[in-house]
Amino acid sequence: MRRVYMDNAATTSLNKEVLNAMIPYLTDIYGNPSSLHYFGQQAHTAVENARHQVASALGAADNEIIFTGCGTESDNMALKGVAEKYQNKGKHIITSSVEHHAILHTCQYLEKHGFEITYLPVDEYGMIKAEQVRNAIREDTILVSIMFGNNEVGTIMPIKEIGEICHERSVIFHTDAVQAVGHVEIDVKKMNIDMLSLSAHKLHGPKGVGALYIRKGLIIPPLLHGGAQERKRRAGTENVAGIVGLGKAIELACTDITGNAQRMSSLRDKLIAGIESSIPEVKLNGHRTERLPGNVNFSIKYIEGESILLMLDINGIAASSGSACTSGSLDPSHVLLAMGMPHETAHGSVRLTLGDETTEEDIDYVLSVLPEIVMKLRKMSPLYHG
């Protein structure tokens, strides 16, 4: 049976060059980076080299990069750190209603500790307009956190414009860019970004390692307390092999990021056009053009998304119905509901996300299988009268 992986927004395969870069730090170069002896300094040098690779990819300085355990940790560190450090200035935070749960649940935690959160609504495409942010900022606003690209529907937010507004009003701006880093060009200085979260396993790197960019001069307390690692900003012995893998993965992803994005967007658009032409009564979710290169998300009326996923899997195609972090939930996507979609339609969503290894033959195979699956499931649906 042919196997096609279309769930790259959940996680990507580990690039072979990345694995090869990591192996020495899982075997021969095993010293603790904090140790002063030869073994430790070998590991320390590797960590600092990876820091430079990440910084270069973002247009940042090396000392503005902190390695973390994942994107979720980076999000928590950013939001909780700003809240603790600047609460005397104010306790108002602005975010969007379509953020990843790493942001939303952290905001809910902060609400229980006396902070007020404004959850900006999105339009039918899942988009936040910069003027919404301008109108929501108050004298006591200390932080705006808006994701770069949505993990479910792929919509890319007007990050540069939002950052400009935040800087005009002296408000810290954070973006969860986990889905965007390595897939679209990002320059934190030009885009007015103060803090940015990323994760290695979304760009063909290893799981269990992420990073947080913190603009020079912005001081926030550590989330984890203990040793003096990461210049006393993130305690705990570094995951050297993982950090090396992140550095290599982001370097590879950004070597020809424009060319890779064009190739991926072309395959994405072929898949979108094929679904729209072969399956009636479907709706593309997310913005059609301001969209992550590898994201395709459709609502297919009259059938459940879970049923489609099971049938796709039987045919060797891996996909999802939304965020991997909520795949065990029976509730419809909070993103689709925030975009104004009815519950019954939101339940019929399917997310197909492409990666570096996706081929045109993979797209053709999906387009040969999916219409038949939809037809078969609709015939069994009491809602369908087609």
C-alpha positions in Angstrom: 0.0 0.0 0.0 1.2 3.5 -0.8 1.9 5.6 2.3 1.5 9.4 2.1 2.2 11.6 5.1 0.1 14.7 5.2 0.3 15.7 8.8 3.5 17.9 8.9 1.8 20.6 11.0 1.7 18.0 13.8 5.3 16.9 13.3 7.8 16.4 10.5 10.2 13.7 9.7 13.8 14.0 11.0 16.0 15.2 8.1 18.9 12.7 7.6 21.5 15.5 7.6 20.0 16.7 10.9 20.3 13.2 12.4 23.9 12.8 11.2 24.7 16.1 12.9 23.2 14.9 16.1 24.7 11.4 16.4 28.1 12.5 17.7 26.4 14.3 20.6 24.5 11.1 21.4 27.6 8.9 21.4 31.1 10.3 21.5 30.7 14.0 22.5 28.8 13.5 25.7 30.2 16.2 28.1 28.1 18.6 30.1 28.3 22.0 28.4 28.8 23.7 31.8 31.9 21.7 32.5 35.3 23.4 32.0 37.2 20.4 30.8 37.7 19.3 27.1 34.6 17.1 27.0 32.4 19.9 28.3 33.8 22.5 26.1 33.2 20.4 23.0 29.5 20.3 23.9 29.5 24.0 24.8 30.9 24.9 21.4 28.2 22.9 19.7 25.5 24.6 21.6 26.9 28.1 20.8 27.2 27.1 17.1 23.5 26.1 17.1 22.6 29.4 18.8 24.3 31.2 16.0 22.5 29.2 13.4 19.1 30.0 15.0 19.9 33.6 15.4 21.1 34.0 11.8 17.8 32.5 10.5 15.8 35.1 12.4 17.9 38.2 11.9 18.8 38.2 15.6 21.9 38.3 17.7 23.3 35.1 19.2 22.7 36.3 22.8 19.0 36.9 22.1 18.3 33.1 21.7 17.4 30.9 24.6 17.0 27.1 24.1 14.0 25.5 25.6 12.3 22.1 25.7 9.6 22.9 23.1 7.4 25.6 21.6 5.0 25.3 24.5 7.7 26.0 27.0 8.8 29.1 25.0 5.2 30.4 24.9 4.8 29.9 28.7 8.2 31.5 29.4 7.3 34.6 27.3 3.8 35.2 28.7 4.5 34.3 32.3 7.8 36.1 32.3 6.3 39.4 31.0 3.4 39.1 33.3 5.6 38.7 36.4 8.2 41.4 35.3 5.8 44.1 34.2 2.7 43.6 36.4 3.4 46.8 38.3 2.9 48.7 34.9 -0.3 46.9 34.2 -2.1 43.6 34.1 -3.7 43.7 30.6 -2.7 41.3 27.9 -4.0 41.1 24.3 -4.1 37.9 22.3 -6.4 36.3 19.6 -9.2 33.8 19.9 -7.4 31.4 17.5 -4.1 30.9 19.3 -2.5 27.6 20.0 -3.6 26.2 23.4 -0.1 26.8 24.7 -1.0 30.5 24.5 -4.7 30.3 25.4 -4.3 28.0 28.4 -1.4 30.2 29.7 -3.6 33.2 29.4 -6.4 31.4 31.3 -3.8 30.6 34.0 -2.9 34.3 34.2 -6.5 35.3 34.4 -6.8 33.2 37.6 -3.9 35.3 38.9 -5.4 38.7 38.4 -4.6 39.5 34.8 -7.1 40.7 32.3 -7.0 39.1 28.9 -8.6 40.5 25.7 -9.2 37.8 23.1 -9.5 39.5 19.8 -12.1 38.0 17.4 -11.0 37.0 13.9 -12.8 37.4 10.5 -14.1 34.5 8.4 -10.6 33.7 7.2 -9.1 33.5 10.8 -7.4 36.9 10.3 -6.6 39.6 12.9 -6.4 43.1 11.5 -3.7 45.4 12.9 -6.2 48.1 13.7 -8.0 45.7 16.1 -4.8 45.6 18.1 -4.4 49.4 18.1 -8.0 49.8 19.3 -7.5 47.2 22.1 -4.3 48.6 23.6 -4.9 50.5 26.9 -2.6 52.3 29.3 -2.2 49.2 31.4 -1.5 46.9 28.4 1.9 45.2 28.9 1.9 42.5 26.2 0.4 41.5 22.8 0.8 37.9 21.7 -0.5 37.1 18.2 0.6 33.9 16.4 2.5 34.3 13.1 0.7 31.5 11.2 -2.3 29.5 12.4 -1.5 25.9 13.0 -5.0 24.7 11.9 -6.1 26.8 9.0 -2.7 28.3 7.9 -3.7 32.0 7.9 -0.7 34.3 8.2 -1.2 37.4 10.4 0.0 40.9 9.7 2.8 40.6 12.1 5.0 43.5 11.0 2.0 46.0 11.2 1.0 44.6 14.6 4.6 45.0 15.8 4.7 48.6 14.6 1.6 49.5 16.6 2.9 47.8 19.7 6.2 49.7 19.5 4.4 53.0 19.0 2.5 52.3 22.2 5.5 50.9 24.1 3.9 47.4 24.4 5.9 44.2 24.2 5.0 42.1 21.2 5.4 38.3 21.2 4.5 35.9 18.4 4.1 32.1 18.4 5.9 31.3 15.1 6.1 27.6 15.6 4.4 26.9 12.3 6.1 29.6 10.4 9.8 29.4 11.2 11.7 27.6 8.4 8.7 28.0 6.0 8.4 31.7 5.5 11.0 34.5 5.8 11.2 36.1 9.2 13.4 39.0 10.3 12.6 39.8 14.0 14.1 43.3 13.7 12.3 44.4 10.5 9.1 42.9 11.8 9.2 44.6 15.1 9.1 41.4 17.1 10.2 41.5 20.7 9.8 37.8 21.5 9.3 34.7 19.2 8.7 31.1 20.0 9.8 28.2 17.7 10.1 24.4 17.8 12.5 22.1 16.0 10.1 19.3 15.1 8.0 21.5 12.9 10.9 22.0 10.5 12.4 18.5 10.1 14.3 18.7 13.4 14.1 16.6 16.5 11.2 16.6 19.0 11.9 17.9 22.5 13.7 21.1 21.7 12.6 24.7 21.0 13.9 28.2 21.3 12.7 31.6 22.5 14.0 34.8 20.9 14.1 37.7 23.4 15.1 41.1 22.1 18.2 42.5 23.7 17.3 44.8 26.6 14.1 43.0 27.4 14.6 41.2 30.7 12.1 38.6 32.0 12.5 36.1 34.9 13.2 32.4 34.1 10.4 29.9 34.0 12.6 27.2 35.4 14.8 27.8 38.4 18.0 25.9 39.2 21.4 26.1 37.6 22.9 29.0 35.6 22.5 27.5 32.2 21.4 29.8 29.2 23.0 32.8 31.0 20.7 32.1 34.0 17.6 32.4 31.9 16.7 28.7 31.6 17.9 26.2 34.2 18.7 22.6 33.4 21.4 20.7 31.6 21.1 21.5 27.9 19.8 18.9 25.5 23.0 19.1 23.4 22.0 16.7 20.6 18.6 18.2 20.3 20.0 21.8 20.2 22.5 20.7 17.5 19.6 19.2 15.6 17.6 22.4 15.8 20.5 24.5 14.6 21.1 22.2 11.6 17.4 21.9 10.8 16.8 25.7 10.8 20.0 26.3 8.7 18.8 23.8 6.1 15.3 25.2 6.1 16.5 28.7 5.5 19.2 27.9 2.9 16.6 28.5 0.1 13.5 29.4 2.0 12.0 31.3 -0.9 12.4 28.5 -3.4 11.1 25.9 -0.9 8.1 28.1 -0.1 7.3 28.4 -3.8 7.5 24.7 -4.4 5.4 23.9 -1.4 2.8 26.6 -2.3 2.5 25.2 -5.8 1.8 21.7 -4.4 -0.6 23.2 -1.9 -2.5 25.1 -4.5 -2.7 22.0 -6.7 -4.3 20.1 -3.8 -6.7 22.9 -3.0 -7.8 23.2 -6.7 -8.2 19.5 -7.0 -10.4 19.1 -3.9 -12.6 22.1 -4.9 -13.1 20.7 -8.5 -13.7 17.1 -7.5 -15.8 17.3 -4.3 -19.0 19.4 -4.1 -20.0 21.4 -1.0 -16.6 21.9 0.5 -15.1 25.1 2.0 -11.5 26.1 2.2 -10.7 27.2 5.7 -8.3 30.1 6.2 -7.1 32.8 3.9 -6.6 31.8 0.3 -3.4 33.8 -0.3 -2.1 34.9 3.1 -1.4 31.3 4.0 1.4 29.0 5.2 2.9 27.3 2.2 2.1 23.7 3.3 -1.3 24.1 4.8 -4.6 22.9 3.3 -7.7 22.8 5.5 -11.2 22.1 4.3 -14.7 21.7 5.8 -16.6 18.9 4.1 -20.3 19.1 4.7 -22.5 16.4 6.0 -19.8 14.1 7.3 -17.6 13.9 10.4 -13.9 14.7 10.0 -12.9 11.7 12.2 -14.6 9.4 9.7 -12.7 10.9 6.9 -9.4 10.5 8.8 -10.0 6.8 9.5 -10.8 6.2 5.8 -7.8 8.1 4.7 -5.6 6.1 7.0 -7.0 2.8 5.7 -5.9 4.1 2.3 -2.4 4.9 3.6 -2.9 8.7 4.0 -2.0 10.4 7.3 -4.0 13.6 8.0 -5.6 15.3 10.9 -8.8 17.2 11.8 -7.0 20.1 13.5 -4.3 20.6 16.1 -2.4 17.5 17.2 -2.6 18.8 20.7 -6.4 18.5 20.8 -6.9 15.4 18.5 -8.3 13.4 21.4 -11.1 15.9 22.0 -14.6 15.4 20.7 -15.2 19.2 20.6 -15.0 20.9 17.2 -12.0 23.2 16.5 -12.0 26.4 18.6 -10.3 28.0 15.6 -13.2 27.2 13.2 -15.8 28.2 15.7 -14.0 31.5 16.2 -14.2 32.0 12.5 -18.0 31.8 12.7 -18.4 28.2 11.5 -21.5 26.2 12.8 -20.7 23.3 15.0 -21.9 20.7 12.5 -19.7 22.1 9.7 -16.7 22.5 12.0 -16.9 18.8 12.9 -16.3 18.0 9.2 -12.8 19.6 8.9 -9.8 17.9 7.5 -6.2 19.3 7.6 -3.7 18.1 5.1 -0.2 19.6 5.7 2.8 19.2 3.4 6.5 18.9 4.2 9.8 18.8 2.4 9.3 15.2 1.3 5.8 15.7 -0.2 5.8 15.0 -3.9 3.4 15.8 -6.8 2.7 12.0 -6.9 1.5 12.3 -3.3 -0.9 15.1 -4.2 -2.2 13.0 -7.1 -2.8 10.0 -4.9 -4.7 12.0 -2.3 -6.9 13.5 -5.1 -7.6 10.0 -6.4 -8.7 8.7 -3.0 -10.4 11.5 -1.1 -13.4 12.1 -3.5 -14.4 8.4 -3.3 -14.1 8.5 0.5 -16.3 11.6 0.7 -18.9 10.0 -1.6 -19.0 6.8 0.4 -19.4 8.6 3.7 -22.0 11.0 2.4 -24.2 8.0 1.2 -24.2 6.8 4.8 -24.9 10.2 6.3 -28.5 11.0 7.4 -27.7 14.7 6.8 -26.9 14.3 3.1 -29.6 14.4 0.5 -27.5 14.9 -2.6 
